[in-house]
Amino acid sequence: MLLDETPLFEPSLLHELDWSSNTVSFSPLISPTNPGQGLVLRPLCSADYNRGFFQVLSELTRAGDVTPEQFMKKFEHMKETGDYYVVVVEDTTVGQIVATATLITEHKFIHSCAKRGRVEEVVVSDVCRGKQLGKLLVSTLTLLSKKLNCYKITLECGPNNVAFYEKFGYAASNEAYMQCRFFD
């Protein structure tokens, strides 16, 4: 099994975003192509399994014990479908993933067979909080969903995060979020 630098999706998608339509301000100024000193924002690659990807995810929720084989099987599935856009921020000075977020596109019959975007698993490592990386990830995925012609983008968040997401143009909907959980 080869854990290599093959990206989950085409990196040029991130470089081609129309950053001028970003609605959130950054101080100091950062962007997908310039996320900060020693940092790189890019698509997830399989080698990130060994760069602390799961350690960062575990700061958000229970990530579980995932073997390299399980990771590669899921990675290949996500790459093959073309509907998953997992972005990471790597601290190149230490070769570790310090932030990640996921955009999933759902294909619909409604809205003339349009796509809907959904943001999931936005997390910044404790050691990198305060560097605007969460803002950068959400701005990037919001602009990416627009570039991918999604008719809307949604996310779920706790009440304490509502104000953060409102900065990006997200608003509470009239729909009730419900779940039926099968595992913790």
DOMILUM-958215 format. One record per residue (C-alpha): residue in three letters; residue number from 1; x, y negated, z negated. Coordinates in Angstrom, 1 decimal, padded with zeros to 4 digits, always signed. Last residue first. Example, Ala and Ser with C-alpha at 12.3 -4.5 7.8 and 13.67 -1.06 7.14 Angstrom:
// residues 2
+-----+-----+--------+--------+--------+
:   r :   k :   east :  north :     up :
+-----+-----+--------+--------+--------+
: SER :   2 : +013.7 : +001.1 : -007.1 :
: ALA :   1 : +012.3 : +004.5 : -007.8 :
+-----+-----+--------+--------+--------+
// end
This chain:
// residues 184
+-----+-----+--------+--------+--------+
:   r :   k :   east :  north :     up :
+-----+-----+--------+--------+--------+
: ASP : 184 : -021.3 : -007.3 : -019.1 :
: PHE : 183 : -023.0 : -004.8 : -016.8 :
: PHE : 182 : -026.5 : -004.4 : -015.3 :
: ARG : 181 : -027.6 : -008.1 : -015.6 :
: CYS : 180 : -031.1 : -009.1 : -014.3 :
: GLN : 179 : -030.9 : -012.8 : -013.6 :
: MET : 178 : -032.9 : -015.9 : -013.3 :
: TYR : 177 : -032.1 : -019.4 : -012.1 :
: ALA : 176 : -035.3 : -021.4 : -011.9 :
: GLU : 175 : -035.7 : -023.5 : -008.7 :
: ASN : 174 : -036.5 : -027.1 : -009.1 :
: SER : 173 : -033.0 : -028.0 : -008.2 :
: ALA : 172 : -030.3 : -029.6 : -010.3 :
: ALA : 171 : -028.1 : -031.9 : -008.3 :
: TYR : 170 : -024.7 : -031.5 : -006.6 :
: GLY : 169 : -023.3 : -034.7 : -005.0 :
: PHE : 168 : -019.7 : -034.1 : -006.0 :
: LYS : 167 : -019.8 : -036.1 : -009.1 :
: GLU : 166 : -022.9 : -034.2 : -010.1 :
: TYR : 165 : -020.7 : -031.1 : -010.6 :
: PHE : 164 : -018.8 : -032.6 : -013.6 :
: ALA : 163 : -022.1 : -034.0 : -015.2 :
: VAL : 162 : -023.6 : -030.5 : -015.0 :
: ASN : 161 : -020.7 : -028.7 : -016.7 :
: ASN : 160 : -022.0 : -028.7 : -020.3 :
: PRO : 159 : -025.4 : -027.5 : -019.2 :
: GLY : 158 : -023.8 : -024.3 : -017.8 :
: CYS : 157 : -023.1 : -023.8 : -014.2 :
: GLU : 156 : -024.5 : -022.1 : -011.1 :
: LEU : 155 : -023.5 : -023.2 : -007.6 :
: THR : 154 : -025.2 : -024.2 : -004.4 :
: ILE : 153 : -024.2 : -025.3 : -000.9 :
: LYS : 152 : -026.7 : -026.2 : +001.8 :
: TYR : 151 : -027.2 : -026.0 : +005.6 :
: CYS : 150 : -023.9 : -024.3 : +005.9 :
: ASN : 149 : -022.1 : -025.4 : +009.1 :
: LEU : 148 : -018.7 : -023.9 : +008.3 :
: LYS : 147 : -017.3 : -027.4 : +008.2 :
: LYS : 146 : -019.9 : -028.3 : +005.6 :
: SER : 145 : -019.0 : -025.3 : +003.5 :
: LEU : 144 : -015.4 : -026.3 : +003.8 :
: LEU : 143 : -016.1 : -029.8 : +002.5 :
: THR : 142 : -017.8 : -028.4 : -000.6 :
: LEU : 141 : -015.0 : -025.8 : -001.0 :
: THR : 140 : -012.3 : -028.5 : -000.9 :
: SER : 139 : -014.2 : -030.9 : -003.2 :
: VAL : 138 : -014.8 : -028.0 : -005.7 :
: LEU : 137 : -011.1 : -027.0 : -005.6 :
: LEU : 136 : -009.7 : -030.5 : -005.9 :
: LYS : 135 : -012.0 : -031.4 : -008.8 :
: GLY : 134 : -010.9 : -028.3 : -010.6 :
: LEU : 133 : -007.3 : -029.1 : -009.8 :
: GLN : 132 : -007.5 : -032.6 : -011.3 :
: LYS : 131 : -004.3 : -032.2 : -013.2 :
: GLY : 130 : -006.0 : -032.3 : -016.6 :
: ARG : 129 : -005.9 : -028.5 : -017.0 :
: CYS : 128 : -002.8 : -026.8 : -015.7 :
: VAL : 127 : -001.6 : -024.8 : -018.7 :
: ASP : 126 : -005.2 : -023.7 : -019.5 :
: SER : 125 : -005.5 : -022.1 : -016.1 :
: VAL : 124 : -008.1 : -023.6 : -013.8 :
: VAL : 123 : -011.3 : -021.8 : -012.9 :
: VAL : 122 : -014.1 : -022.0 : -010.4 :
: GLU : 121 : -015.6 : -018.5 : -010.1 :
: GLU : 120 : -018.4 : -019.1 : -007.6 :
: VAL : 119 : -019.5 : -021.7 : -005.0 :
: ARG : 118 : -022.3 : -020.6 : -002.8 :
: GLY : 117 : -022.7 : -021.6 : +000.9 :
: ARG : 116 : -025.9 : -021.1 : +002.9 :
: LYS : 115 : -025.8 : -020.1 : +006.5 :
: ALA : 114 : -028.5 : -020.8 : +009.2 :
: CYS : 113 : -030.7 : -018.5 : +011.1 :
: SER : 112 : -033.0 : -021.3 : +012.2 :
: HIS : 111 : -033.5 : -022.8 : +008.8 :
: ILE : 110 : -034.5 : -019.4 : +007.4 :
: PHE : 109 : -033.1 : -016.1 : +008.7 :
: LYS : 108 : -030.1 : -016.4 : +006.4 :
: HIS : 107 : -026.4 : -015.5 : +006.4 :
: GLU : 106 : -024.8 : -016.1 : +003.1 :
: THR : 105 : -021.4 : -017.8 : +002.9 :
: ILE : 104 : -019.3 : -017.2 : -000.2 :
: LEU : 103 : -017.0 : -020.0 : -001.5 :
: THR : 102 : -014.6 : -018.9 : -004.2 :
: ALA : 101 : -012.4 : -020.8 : -006.7 :
: THR : 100 : -008.9 : -020.5 : -008.0 :
: ALA :  99 : -006.3 : -022.1 : -010.3 :
: VAL :  98 : -002.8 : -021.5 : -011.7 :
: ILE :  97 : -001.6 : -018.7 : -009.5 :
: GLN :  96 : +002.1 : -018.0 : -010.3 :
: GLY :  95 : +005.4 : -018.2 : -008.4 :
: VAL :  94 : +007.1 : -020.2 : -011.1 :
: THR :  93 : +008.1 : -023.4 : -009.2 :
: THR :  92 : +005.6 : -022.5 : -006.5 :
: ASP :  91 : +002.6 : -023.2 : -008.8 :
: GLU :  90 : +000.0 : -021.6 : -006.7 :
: VAL :  89 : -003.5 : -023.1 : -006.3 :
: VAL :  88 : -005.9 : -020.5 : -005.0 :
: VAL :  87 : -008.8 : -020.4 : -002.5 :
: VAL :  86 : -011.2 : -017.5 : -002.0 :
: TYR :  85 : -013.2 : -018.0 : +001.1 :
: TYR :  84 : -015.5 : -015.0 : +001.6 :
: ASP :  83 : -017.9 : -014.6 : +004.6 :
: GLY :  82 : -015.4 : -013.2 : +007.1 :
: THR :  81 : -016.8 : -009.7 : +006.6 :
: GLU :  80 : -013.4 : -008.1 : +007.3 :
: LYS :  79 : -011.4 : -010.3 : +004.9 :
: MET :  78 : -013.8 : -009.6 : +002.1 :
: HIS :  77 : -013.6 : -005.8 : +002.7 :
: GLU :  76 : -009.9 : -006.0 : +003.0 :
: PHE :  75 : -009.6 : -007.8 : -000.3 :
: LYS :  74 : -012.0 : -005.4 : -002.0 :
: LYS :  73 : -009.9 : -002.4 : -000.9 :
: MET :  72 : -006.7 : -004.2 : -001.7 :
: PHE :  71 : -007.8 : -005.0 : -005.2 :
: GLN :  70 : -009.0 : -001.5 : -005.9 :
: GLU :  69 : -005.6 : -000.1 : -004.7 :
: PRO :  68 : -003.7 : -002.7 : -006.8 :
: THR :  67 : -005.6 : -001.5 : -009.9 :
: VAL :  66 : -008.2 : -003.7 : -011.5 :
: ASP :  65 : -008.6 : -003.7 : -015.3 :
: GLY :  64 : -011.5 : -006.0 : -016.0 :
: ALA :  63 : -012.0 : -009.7 : -015.0 :
: ARG :  62 : -014.0 : -010.6 : -018.1 :
: THR :  61 : -014.8 : -014.3 : -017.6 :
: LEU :  60 : -013.3 : -017.7 : -017.0 :
: GLU :  59 : -009.8 : -017.4 : -018.5 :
: SER :  58 : -009.8 : -013.8 : -017.1 :
: LEU :  57 : -009.9 : -015.2 : -013.6 :
: VAL :  56 : -006.5 : -016.9 : -014.3 :
: GLN :  55 : -005.0 : -013.6 : -015.5 :
: PHE :  54 : -006.5 : -011.8 : -012.5 :
: PHE :  53 : -004.6 : -014.1 : -010.1 :
: GLY :  52 : -001.3 : -013.8 : -012.0 :
: ARG :  51 : +001.1 : -013.6 : -009.1 :
: ASN :  50 : +001.2 : -009.9 : -008.7 :
: TYR :  49 : -002.3 : -009.6 : -007.2 :
: ASP :  48 : -001.4 : -012.8 : -005.4 :
: ALA :  47 : +000.5 : -010.6 : -002.9 :
: SER :  46 : -002.9 : -009.8 : -001.3 :
: CYS :  45 : -003.4 : -013.4 : -000.1 :
: LEU :  44 : -005.8 : -015.9 : -001.4 :
: PRO :  43 : -006.2 : -018.9 : +000.8 :
: ARG :  42 : -004.1 : -022.0 : +000.1 :
: LEU :  41 : -003.5 : -024.9 : -002.2 :
: VAL :  40 : +000.2 : -025.4 : -003.0 :
: LEU :  39 : +001.7 : -026.9 : -006.1 :
: GLY :  38 : +005.2 : -027.9 : -006.9 :
: GLN :  37 : +004.3 : -031.6 : -007.4 :
: GLY :  36 : +000.6 : -032.1 : -006.6 :
: PRO :  35 : -002.3 : -030.9 : -004.5 :
: ASN :  34 : -000.9 : -032.3 : -001.2 :
: THR :  33 : -002.5 : -030.5 : +001.8 :
: PRO :  32 : -005.7 : -029.8 : -000.1 :
: SER :  31 : -005.7 : -033.4 : -001.4 :
: ILE :  30 : -004.2 : -035.5 : -004.3 :
: LEU :  29 : -004.3 : -039.2 : -005.1 :
: PRO :  28 : -003.2 : -040.0 : -008.6 :
: SER :  27 : -005.9 : -040.7 : -009.4 :
: PHE :  26 : -008.5 : -038.8 : -007.4 :
: SER :  25 : -011.9 : -040.1 : -006.2 :
: VAL :  24 : -014.8 : -037.9 : -005.4 :
: THR :  23 : -017.0 : -038.3 : -002.3 :
: ASN :  22 : -014.8 : -036.5 : +000.3 :
: SER :  21 : -015.8 : -037.6 : +003.8 :
: SER :  20 : -012.3 : -038.9 : +004.5 :
: TRP :  19 : -011.0 : -035.4 : +003.7 :
: ASP :  18 : -012.4 : -034.1 : +007.0 :
: LEU :  17 : -011.1 : -030.5 : +006.5 :
: GLU :  16 : -008.6 : -029.3 : +009.2 :
: HIS :  15 : -005.9 : -028.3 : +006.7 :
: LEU :  14 : -008.2 : -026.0 : +004.8 :
: LEU :  13 : -009.5 : -024.2 : +008.0 :
: SER :  12 : -005.9 : -024.0 : +009.2 :
: PRO :  11 : -005.3 : -021.3 : +006.5 :
: GLU :  10 : -007.3 : -018.7 : +008.4 :
: PHE :   9 : -009.0 : -016.4 : +005.9 :
: LEU :   8 : -007.9 : -013.8 : +003.3 :
: PRO :   7 : -004.3 : -014.7 : +004.0 :
: THR :   6 : -001.6 : -012.1 : +004.8 :
: GLU :   5 : +001.3 : -012.8 : +002.4 :
: ASP :   4 : +001.8 : -009.2 : +001.4 :
: LEU :   3 : +000.8 : -006.5 : -001.0 :
: LEU :   2 : +001.4 : -003.4 : +001.1 :
: MET :   1 : +000.0 : +000.0 : +000.0 :
+-----+-----+--------+--------+--------+
// end
